[in-house]
Amino acid sequence: MADRSALAEFLRTRRNRLRPSDVGLPDGLNRRAAGLRRQEVAQLAGISVDYYIRMEQARGAKPSRQVLSALARALMLTVDEREYMFRLAGEHPPISGGPNRTVPQSVRIMLDTLGSPAYVVDATYEILAWNRCAKPFIGDLDDHPDHERNMVRWMFLQAGDHPQWSDESTRRFARSTVADLRAAYARYPGNPALARLVTELLGTAPRFADMWNSHDVEVRRGHNKSIDHPDLGLLEFECQVLHVSDTDQRIIVYCATPGTRTAAVFRALATESRPSQ
């Protein structure tokens, strides 16, 4: 059911938060309020002023999905705001076209300032960005094509008798990753990249196929990890997963307990990674 009053109030608040310069319009003179005028929103959305005014007054015809999409663009709504607006109008939100691969600048800054290994993956587990501390664990990916940066592919193309599968924490991590990938498969139906990855692994990785066919669905969370690194020795840490809501990406951070050998190794990696002053 549509909630016209809530939709009208939402549109007013989103219009009032924007300045003309935010949407490429001149600020002009004699503006009584900082927000956009109704006619400016209508112009940006390609609809009539009278139609938009009726929407803000909670009357008139129910807006179509095309009008709602145009208003979402005109008002520069976030993904969450767009979904909320569609639901207020009594419509199902549009399906996202595919996983977002653009890493926000703020996230890149966070990676560079962290004193621990960290990297960013999209919903298909393609590694999109990483800090220098992470290179001993994921390698230097600058010269690798995108399809060779996928964590799920790395994991499941290892032979069934590979030593990694004898570790229970690795198996739990794998199950959790597959369950999260299945959740993404539902969020982005028909997405070619996801479909190719799943089809490939179903045909080449029996362990992946077993986990996929269990139909577990789970959004990834943190887990404890222990690895015997060939150069850094035995390391124990928590692999924490931070979700970036605007992009549906994850920041994976290796968190060591203060005072441990692992924390000292991470600190040394961070010191080596930072340029001298």
N, C-alpha and C positions, 0 to 999 in steps of 0.2 A: 504493500500500500504506500502511495506517495504521501509525504508530509509537506504540504505546500508552505505552511508557515515556517517550518524549520528550514526548508530550502530557500525561502525568501530572505530569512535572516542570515543564512550562510552566505548567500550571494552578496548581500550588503557588506558583511564584514570583510569578505575577500576583496571586494572592490575598493573599500576604504583603506585597505592596508597598502595598496599600490600607488606609486607616483607615476605621472605621465612618462617621466624619463625611464622608468623601469620597463616600459613596453615600447620604447622608441618614439614617444610623442613629445612635443615641446611642452615645457612646464606652463608657459603662458602667464598672464597676469590676471588679477582679480579673481583668484580661486578662493572660494570660501572655505574649502576643506582640502586636506592634503591628498585625498584619494582620487580615483578616476571618476569622471562624470558618467552617468548612465549612457549617454549617447556615445561616449568613447568606448565603453565596453561593447555596446551594440555594433559599433563600427569594426572593432577588432574581431568580433565573432561573426560578422557578416549577417546579422539579423536586424530587423527593424527596431527602432527605439521604442515604439509603442509596445511591441511584443516583450522586450526586455523589462520595461517598466511594469507591465502586468505580472511578470514573474516575480519581481521584487515586492509586488503588492499581494502576492499569494492568490492570484486570480488568473483567468484565461485558460487556454488549452494546455494540456500536459505537454511538456517539451519532449521532442523526439531525441533519440540517441545521438543523431547528427548534431542537433543544437547543443546538447550537453557536452559533446566532445569539443565543439567549437568554443564553448564558454570555458572549458577546462584549459584550453590553450590560451584564450584571451586573458584569463585571470591568473595564468602561470601557476596552476595548482600542482601540488606534489602528487605522487602516485596515491598516497593515502587519502588526500583531499578529494581527488577525482573519484575514487571508489566511494567515499562517503557521499559526495554529491549525487552520484548515480543512484545510490540506495535511497536517498531522500526523495528522489524523483520517481521511485518505484521501478527502477530498472536494474538489471544485473550489470555490474561493472564490466567494461570491455576487457577482453583477455590480452595480457601483455604479449607483444610479438616474440620476445625471446629474452634470454638472460642479458643483463646490461654489462657491457665490457669496458665502460668508461670509468676509470678510477678517479674519484673526486680528489682535487688537489689537497684538501685538508687531510685525507687519508694518506696520501703520499708523504706529507709532512710528518704525520704521526709515525709512519714506518721509519723514517730517517732519524727520528728523535728517540725511538725506543732503544733501550739498552739490552734487548733480547732479540733472538731470531724471530722474524715475523714476515708473513706474506699474505697476499690477497688472492682469493679465488672467486670465480663467479659461480652460478648455480650448477654449472656442468663440471665444476672442479678444474677448470683451466686456470693456471696460475697467471695472474695479470700483472702483479707488481710484487716486489720483494725488497728487503733491505740487505745490506752487505753481510750482516750477521747470519743471514739465512743461507748464504751460498755454500758453506760446508755441508749443509743438510739437503739442499735441493739442487745444488750445482749452479754454475753460471749459465743462465738461460738466455742471455742476450742473443746468442747466435743460433738458437733453436726455433724452428717454426712453431706456430701455435699448437698444432696437433701433438707435438712432442712435449708439451708442458702440462699435460693432463694427469692429475694425481690418481684418478681412478684407473686410468690405463696403465700407469706405472705399476700400481699395486697388483692388478689382476693378471697382467701379462707375465708375472713371475711364475715359474714352474710350480706345479702342485706340491713338489717335495722341497721347495725352497725353505731354508731355515726360518724365514719370517713367519711361516704359517704354524710353526710349533709354539709360537708365543701367544698366549691367550689374550693379552691386551691388543695385539695386532689384529686378531680375529674379531674382537669386539669393535675395534675401530673400523674394520672393513664392513662389518654388518651395519654399523651406524651410518657409514658413508653411503652404502647402497640404499638404505632406507631414506636417507635425505635426498639422494638422487631420484628415487621414485616420487617423492613429494614434489620435486622440481618438475618431473615429467608430467605431473598432473597440472601444475601451475602454467606450464607452457605447452599445451597440447599441439602436436604437429610440428614442433620446432625441429628443423632439419638437423642441427648440430646435436641435440639431445638424442634424436631418433637414430642418427648414425652411430653415436657412441654406444648406446644400449644394444643396437643390432650387432655391432662388431663384437662386443664383449659376450653377448649371449652365444655367439658362434665360436669364440676362441677361448673363453675362460669358463670352464665348468663350475668352478667355485663361485664366480659371479652369478652364473645362471641359477645355481641352487639358492643363493641369497635373494636374488631378484624374484624368483618364483615363490618365495615365502610371503611376498606382498606386505612386508613390514614397511611402515611409513613413520618417519621420525625426523624432526629438525635437529641438525647436528648440535651437540653440546660438548663441553670439555671432557677430557679423559686423561688419565695418567699414562706416561710413556717412559720406557726404559730402552735405551739403545747403546750398543757397543760400537762407537764410532772408530773407524780405522786410524784416524789421526788424533782424535780428542779423548779417546778412552770411553769408559762407561759413564753415561749421562742419564740422570733421572729428573723428570720435570713434568709439569702439567701442561697439556696442549689445550689452551683455552681458545674458544671460538667466539668471536665478537661479530654480531650481525649488523650490517649497515642497511638500515631499513629502506632508505631511498633508492638503493641500487640492487637490493637482494644479493649483495656480495657478503663474503665472510673474511674477516681478518683473523688469521690463525697465528697465535702468539705462543712461544715456548716460555713458560714461567717456571723459574727455578726457586726453590726455597732458599731464603737468605741464609748465608753462612755455610752453604754446602759447596762441595767441589764443583758441581754443575754451575752454580751461581758465579763462581770465580771464573770458570771457562767462558760463560756468556759475557761477563764483564770484560775479560781480556779481548774477546772478539769485537765487542763494541768499541773498545779503546783503539784497536787496530783499524777499525772502520772509519773513525772520525779523523778529518784532516787536522794537522797541527795548527795551532793558533799563531 
